[in-house]
């Protein structure tokens, strides 16, 4: 089995994120629900284009590498 380490800053970059329930009250806006297919949970509902950068990766993310997040930042700067 091959393990792949993927560094992301948003669930939108994750291959396990799915956009569901696209809807809008008018033809100009678009809102979608972000859904995690790995955990079968909703990440965020009614996400608009200007909110995408502000949605954090949830603490319950099943793909989070606990060992990787505990690495000191000083190790990254070497």
TACOR-V778199 format. One line per field, one symbol per residue. ss: DSSP state (@ for helix, = for strand, . for the rest). phi: phi as a letter, one per 30 degrees, with the letter a starting at -180 (. if undefined). burial: 1 if it has 9 or more other ideal C-beta (glycine too) atoms within 8 Angstrom, else 0. Layout:
# TACOR-V778199
ss: ???
phi: ???
burial: ???
This chain:
# TACOR-V778199
ss: ..........@@@...=======.......======....=======.@@@@@@...........@@@@...@@@@..
phi: .ccbcbcbcbeddddccbcbhdaadbdcdbbbccbcddchbddachdcedcedccdddddedcddddddcdddddddd
burial: 000000000110010010000001000000111111000000110011001100100100100000000000000000
